[in-house]
């Protein structure tokens, strides 16, 4: 930029050149210069969340007589504008920044202060009558603002993920009902096992996803406890008696969530275990999705040289060299995303355990990873549902062929002829290429009519408990 396009500000380290048209100030400009790492900007929910914190603090400080009417009104208006979606382009600090999130906190303080001064007729960069530290950050520290904003941001972001998981679960549940009449061979250890209904397999997937959503929802509840008002180390220095309860109540009114002050301000300042709990729930959901997506790929493998029991909707050509090839592209994509979610969790775990003494300074990494994980996982689950699961069809002929040809049908004979004799029949069926039915009829173990009744895969696949296949 040309000098004419810059303004000069001062902070405790000296003069800083700041672009003339931006709402941020000197400390943000230093952070931009110091941390040109990822090229990414703060997540939208994180921006809104920190503005909510500043709005609540301004209102509580105003009621306590610590901010005059004009300053409080201007800060509130500026913060509300950010909550409503304005000025987000002025939040520019890279997620990989100095510890504790001071740079992001000052970015918010400067944007709100400059906008508040404009509302009051002032100019950007002068900080009169509203100052970023003295007024916008009054009674606060980055050490309580940033973890609080992180909690609010995740409370904003995770409902979308929960909805995506539950919708995917419901899609599997609908397929479970659709496929209830299809019997197939089960598989354990990737080897033939006793028959199972395709619908029951899908009901298991639906229930697993529903439980994964429930675990995330449960972990999310820990985020309602806030350390706002603990300030630097938990002592509440520079706040005032009653501030913690008042600001939690104000944030509850702003957000609609049942927020509450921390039971122990020192513990919550030192520990980020609540973030680890949520991250672990996301990881566990990702592990379930990986398992299910891998099953979908196996069940659809072929179409002639694999299992081929289900048919996925074709979404794109599968090869640049093999004509006609169609791959399970959506399932592959969702696996990649789920792998990344697991990786984000590992980074969060390292950051959570690395807290030292009276503060965990790694909050910027924790919140960035959790929000990115939430976003990409949400998008992947929605795509998995709409472009893969909802369009799956059953390959009825292949299912019947494999179910009737399975040597595991001999299992039903063990109560009648014993395990060893049934094993001999299974072995003979395998060695001769005949069905178990053919062998037992040939050896006189069962009459043809008895064999048709006893060795019916559809009857064998029926759950003993009629409530065993609940999926929602």
C-alpha positions, 0 to 999 in steps of 0.5 A: 500500500502507498503511504497515503493509504495508511494511518499511523497508530501507536501501541505499547511497542510504538508506531504501527502503520495500519491500512486507512480503511480498516476497522482493526488497529495496531495490535491486529496489524502486528498480528497480521505481520507476525502470523502469515501462516495458513491464509485462513480467517477466523470462523464466522461463528467464532467472530459472532461469539466474541461479539456476543461476549463484548455485548454482554460485558458492555451491558453488565459494565454499563449497569454497574456504572463502569461505562457511561451511556454513550460509550456503552450504547455505541459498543453495544451497537457495534457488537450487535452489527457484528453479530448480525453479520457486518464487518466480518471482513475486518477480522483478519488474524490467522488461527495460528497465532500467539497463545491464549488468543490475545490477537483475536481478542484485540482484533475484536476490541479494535474493530468494535472500538473503531466502529463505536467511535464512528457511531459517536462521530469519531474517526478510525484509529483515534480511539476517542471516546471509546478505547479498545482496552479501557472500554471494550475489554473492560473487566476482561482478559483474553484468558477468559474471553477467548475460552468463553467465545470458543464455547459459544462458537461451538454451541452455535456450530454443533447443532448443524452437525447434530442435525446432519448426523440425525438426518443421515441416521434417518436415511439409513432407517428408511433404507432399513425399512425398505430392505427389510424383505431382503435376506443376505449372508452375514459376515464375521471376520470377512467370512460367511456367517449365518443369514441376516436381513439387509434391513437389519444391517442398515438399522444397525448403521442408523442406530450407531449414528443416532448414538454418535449424535447423542454422545456429541449432544451430551458432551456439548452440555459441558460448554454451558459453563463459562469462565468469563469474569475469571479474567487473567488467572481465575481471581477475577482481577479488574472485574467486580463482585457479582460480575461473573453471574451477571455476565453469564445471565446476560449471555444467556439472554443474548444466546438463548442457552442456559449458560452459567458461571464456572463452579471453580474459576481456577480449574476452568482457566487451567483446564480445557478438558471440556473441549477434549470431551467434545472433540472425542465425541466428534472423533468417535462419530467419525470412527463410526462413519468410517466403519459404515462408509467402508461397509458401504464400499464393501457391500457395493464392491464389484459389480461382478468380482466383488460382493455386489449386494447393493448398488450405489447411485453413480455420481461420476466416471470412476477411471480415466483409463477403464471405460465404464468403471464407476467408483464409490466416490461419495463414500471415499470422500466421507472417509477422507473427511472423517480421517481428517476429523480424527486428525483434528482430534489428535491435535486438540488432545495434544493442546489440551494436555499441554496446558501449564500452571495457571493457563492453557494457552493453546485455545486458538488451535483447539477452537480452530480445529474443532470448528473446522472439524464440525464444518467439514464433517457436517458438509460430508454427512449431508453429501453422504446422505443425499448423493449416496445413501438415499439412492442405494438399491438392493441387488436382489438376485445377488443377495439371494444367490449368496444367501442360499449358497452360504455354508454357514447355513449348516449352523441351524443343523447343530441342535439336530445333528450336533456341531461336528456333524454339521461341520462335516456337512459344511466342509463337504459343501465347500469342497464339492461346490454344492449347497448345504441343502444339497448335501443334507438331502444327498446324505439323508439328513433331511428330506427335501421338504424338511431341508426347504423349511429348515434351511430357509435363509429368510426364516433363519435371519429373523431376529428372535427379539422383535425389538432388536432392529430399532434404528431411531 
